[in-house]
Amino acid sequence: MNINLSGENIAAIINRYKHAWILSYFFVYLAWFMWLEHNIVPRYWMHSPLDDLIPFVPAFIVPYTLWFAYVAVAVVWFLFTSKSDYYKLCAFLFIGMSISLTIYMLFPNGHRLRPEVEAVGLFTTMISRLHSADTPTNVAPSIHVFNSIGVHIALVKAGNTGKYLWLRVVSFILMISIILSTVFLKQHSIDDVFFALPLCLAMYVLVYKTTDWNSVLAWAAALLRKTEDNA
């Protein structure tokens, strides 16, 4: 990645990375998600007998919170290094996240698995703050699980990252740790994890097996040129 600020003015940089506009989806997602958090009342409670066998392990708050960096770093990396892989990752994440939010609206769900947590140490303090900010609703499918798998697939499939074995291994370990954290923190039922898997499969087929990305990139480039001409 080579961004030479001394050799390019601001206008040239903006033009070079104008595909970043797609990230405005996050504003739509956050507004949509917050509306669901405040307005959707669960009618379906997620629970599996397996949940009762899984202990509550506060240390899993570490990989759970690393999810935010895992997703953000991957998106930003591809934004600056590979436009095609960036579009693929954004399509995988954003379409899947929109489908998840739609499911929450049509299938209002939540869980009653959270234990009472007393903030007596670093991990439990972090969990207590998480509980105060994130309600146990809108959980199936788990977006934490879905996005973690999507990022790992993108890193493995991309030419500029997939060629490094160490990176694939680290990404896989982090992905599995994040998935495990959702159930060991009682943020999700194991059913929420299972709900995310077919969505991941569907998005993988759509994004990496059936979509002609040369046509998509050509269409996107034409759309951006038309927008510039009309500006």
Secondary structure, DSSP 8 states (H G I E B T S, - for coil): ----TTTS-HHHHHHHTGGGGGGGHHHHHHHHHHHHHHH----EE---GGGGGS---GGGHHHHHHHHHHHHHHHHHHHHH-HHHHHHHHHHHHHHHHHHHHHHHHS-EE----------SHHHHHHHHHHHHS-SBS-SS-HHHHHHHHHHHHHHHSHHHHT-HHHHHHHHHHHHHHHHHHHHTTSS-HHHHHHHHHHHHHHHIIIIII--HHHHHHHHHHHHHHHHHH-
